[in-house]
Amino acid sequence: MTTIKRLSTAAAGFSAQLDALLAFEAAADEGVERAVAAILADVKARGDAAVIDHGNRLDRLTAASMKDLELAPGELQAALDGLPAERRAALETAAGRIRAYHERQKLEGWSYTEADGTLLGQMVTPLDRVGLYVPGGKAAYPSSVLMNAIPAKVAGVKELIMVVPTPGGEKNPLVLAAACLAGVDRVFAIGGAQAVGALAYGTQTVPKVDKIVGPGNAYVATAKRRVFGIVGIDMVAGPSEILIVSDGSGNPDWVAMDLFSQAEHDELAQSILVCTDAAFIDKVEASIARLLPTMPRQEVIRASLNGRGALIQARDMEEAVSIANRIAPEHLELALADPEPWVERIHHAGAIFIGHYTSESLGDYCAGPNHVLPTSGSARFSSPLGVYDFQKRTSLIKVSRAGAQTLGRIAATLADGEGLPAHAQSARFRLET
């Protein structure tokens, strides 16, 4: 039975109810922390041998050396060539759309020259090497390969190393085909904390990377947190979220299925409807009850909706939008008859899906924008993954002889004020008397 919460902004204590609904404590499991710390230390100390040992133990492998764990380049092309025509066409179309969107994100360097000849600017360069973690086993996400690898390649990353666990030696051809299309350079059949450690520290075979991106389980997320600072990471993501803002003009079955689309990820995913029409909320609730038994993942969906889902009645659209900004959701659907005027009123969301025909699932796979989005309210200060995450900005300063006379006096004065005489003298040495 589904007992999704019904809330109303008009009820006393609504604000506290909403806070309780949104509360998510990503508390670190001490057992996971200890296991990850031990694995990372082992990989740092023993390199390839540790990666092989942990892989054989955790993923039921029989690798004798790292040669057994690195895929030959031809395997990726073979996986692509072996796909059914319809599936290959879908993957190629999605890759093309994702690439076209991200091509527009590239940052370019700039500079300007002041009247005295001083040049100031910014140089933009790609990261040298990036590691991409791709889940394996029960989960197989070729879409994540495209969403992480394509922006890296568009940015100009020189080498992209993919790691993907293959429990029992089982490789997912769609994941390998996506890696081929995205231009991944090397692929290792390793996963878990040992894969993160290999990428972060480098081993005799796996090169050390500059940044690690891609989703994973609790062990992977914990490992990424621990190596942050040694390498960059994209983010430590929380459970998936969707918030649908409705004026009652849509199809209740569509809304129910869109709520399901995130709830089916896992029991901690969050699906919320905020609607100004009580009668429409009733219809959506009826659609949930009718459609849920048809879902293969109905138990996961039911647990998610019962635990963290909600149907919220708002007084008007102003209030509904205010709630949306307060939640700052990963995915925000504006299921409205006239959504455009409300788009600019949204200040915090990972991605906005505008209008009744824009289901969130299109964004997950093939619309073009990245599906790696900030969760747990972090859209208040974070952005979707993009080309800019694989580029660095370097300041350029070339001071002319004339500029050194003006800037030197200013710098020396400020350095004296900070009690840093060597700074001041360094600037004064260049002053002409």
Beta strands, then each sheet from edge to edge (+ up, - down):
strand 1: 5-8
strand 2: 110-113
strand 3: 119-126
strand 4: 129-133
strand 5: 159-163
strand 6: 186-188
strand 7: 211-213
strand 8: 232-233
strand 9: 241-246
strand 10: 270-275
strand 11: 310-313
strand 12: 331-335
strand 13: 351-354
strand 14: 391-398
sheet 1: 1+ 11+ 10+ 9+ 12+ 13+
sheet 2: 2+ 3- 14+
sheet 3: 6+ 5+ 4+ 7+ 8+
end
